Amino acid sequence: MNHETEVHSAYAVQKVWRNNDIPMGLVVMESRVLIKSREVKAGFQQPVKEERDQEVTREPHQLFQSSLKAQAVQWLCFSPPPSVADGELLQAELLARALEHCNLLFREFALISLWRTPTVPAGPHNLLSLLAGPLKQPTDVLLSLDDAHNVKDNLQEFEDWKTYYECDALYRSWLKMEQENAEVPPELLSIEEKQRAISAAQEALDQGSALLYESNGFWLAGMVSSDANELTDVEWLEVHVTAVLMSDTGAYLAPEATLCTALSSSLFECGGDSGVQRQLTVDVQKSTKDGSCVDVQLRCVSIEGDGVGTAIAHDGGLLGSILALAAKGELPHFQAGLILEVVTMDAWYWDNSFVKRLPAVYILQGLCRRCCLPELILRCLQLRVFLAAFEDRLEENHKLIDFVSSRETALYGLFSQRQLQEFLLLEAEVTIRSMEFTGDDSSVMQQ
C-alpha cells in the first residue's frame, strides 16, 4: 500500500463517519485495506540467480515488505469522534479486527525472521507499536463482544508474539555487538565492550528462557479456535502459500518449471504413508501475480486431532509438518538448503462439497511452533556457549536438555534432523567451555 492509498483510506474512513454509515461502511473499508495490504505485488520479489551477499539480496526486501503490510493496521486504530453513537463499542470492534490481523501478520513475519542476522525485522515491531496504546485501555468492552471467545484467543496470541519478538530483538542486539567485537583484535577490545556483550547475552538468554519455562513449552499452543464447530461436516484441510525460493546464501531463485515440479514432488514425499492415506495433494505453480514467486496449495483429508476435534499436538498437523521442512530448507530429494520463504499463507477447513470454508488457524500456529521454538532454543544454546567462557553453565544446560526431551513438552518433536544435530553440538560445546572455565574435566568424562 503506497502513500496515495493510505491517504485515500484515511479520507474514506472519515467520510464514512460523517455519513453515519458506520457498520457496513467500516466493514467494507477495512476489509479492502487489509486484503490490499497482503496482495503480492508484481515484481516485488526480484529473482536473483547469482550467489550474492545475503545482506544485499534479501533483507531490504524482507524489511520493506513487512513494513508495508504492517502499515495497514493503523486504519483499525482510529478513535471514533465523540459524535458517533456507540463509539466505544465501535472502537472495540476495530481493535478486535486489528488483533486478528496482527496475529495473521505475526505468523507470516516469523517465518521470514528465522535467519540469525543482526537486523531487527521492522514489521512485527511496527505492529506492536501501533497496538501498544489501544491495549493499555481496559478490555472490558473488547471482551464483551459477541465473538468474545475468539477475541480472548487473539489477545493471548498477541501477547505470545509480543514476548517472542522481544526475545528476537534482544538476541539480534547481542549478535550485532558480538559481530562488531569480533572485528576488533582481542588485545584492543576494552573491558567495557566485553562486559556490554556479556550483559546483552545474559539479558537475551533470560528472556528466551522465561518464554520457554513460564509457558512450559506451550507458547502459541493455548488457543483453541471454535471456527470449525460452525461446519458440521469438516472433511478437508487446505493451505495456500505464496512464497519465494531462496538459496542458503539468501539469494532468490527464479521458479522455473522444472524447479516447481521438483518442489511439488518433494513436498508430497514429506507426507509419507500418512499423506497417501489422507489423500494428500500438492500443487505448485509459478505465481500469476509475481513471476518470481510460487503458489503452493496443499490439501488432505481431516482426521481426529488434525481438523476434527481439538488439535492436541499443537504442531500444525500433517500440512504444518510438511511446510515446516520447506521453511527450514530440509526437503528430501530437493536442492540442499533451498528454502521456501513465505510471503503470504492461509489455512482453511472445507466441507465435503467444497462450498463452505473457515480459517484453520491451528495449522499456521503449529507451523510457527515448529519453526520458531527450535530456533529460539538453539539461540539460547548459542548464548550459553558464549557465556560459558565466563562462567559455569552446566546446570542450566542440563535443565534445558531435560526440558526439550520431556514427554510432557514434547518439544523434541518440533525439531528437524538438522536442528537436533545442531542442538547436540551446541550442548557439547557448552559442556566443554564450562569445563575449561572451571578447570574440571569430570563433567565431560560423564558425558
Secondary structure as GFF3:
##gff-version 3
##sequence-region A 1 447
A	DSSP	alpha_helix	3	18	.	.	.	ID=ss1
A	DSSP	alpha_helix	22	38	.	.	.	ID=ss2
A	DSSP	alpha_helix	54	57	.	.	.	ID=ss3
A	DSSP	alpha_helix	59	71	.	.	.	ID=ss4
A	DSSP	three_ten_helix	72	76	.	.	.	ID=ss5
A	DSSP	alpha_helix	87	111	.	.	.	ID=ss6
A	DSSP	alpha_helix	122	132	.	.	.	ID=ss7
A	DSSP	three_ten_helix	134	136	.	.	.	ID=ss8
A	DSSP	three_ten_helix	142	144	.	.	.	ID=ss9
A	DSSP	alpha_helix	148	182	.	.	.	ID=ss10
A	DSSP	three_ten_helix	186	188	.	.	.	ID=ss11
A	DSSP	alpha_helix	191	214	.	.	.	ID=ss12
A	DSSP	three_ten_helix	227	230	.	.	.	ID=ss13
A	DSSP	beta_strand	234	246	.	.	.	ID=ss14
A	DSSP	beta_strand	252	253	.	.	.	ID=ss15
A	DSSP	alpha_helix	257	270	.	.	.	ID=ss16
A	DSSP	alpha_helix	272	277	.	.	.	ID=ss17
A	DSSP	beta_strand	281	286	.	.	.	ID=ss18
A	DSSP	beta_strand	294	301	.	.	.	ID=ss19
A	DSSP	beta_strand	303	304	.	.	.	ID=ss20
A	DSSP	beta_strand	307	308	.	.	.	ID=ss21
A	DSSP	alpha_helix	317	328	.	.	.	ID=ss22
A	DSSP	beta_strand	339	351	.	.	.	ID=ss23
A	DSSP	beta_strand	357	359	.	.	.	ID=ss24
A	DSSP	alpha_helix	361	387	.	.	.	ID=ss25
A	DSSP	alpha_helix	394	405	.	.	.	ID=ss26
A	DSSP	three_ten_helix	411	414	.	.	.	ID=ss27
A	DSSP	alpha_helix	417	438	.	.	.	ID=ss28
A	DSSP	alpha_helix	442	445	.	.	.	ID=ss29
###
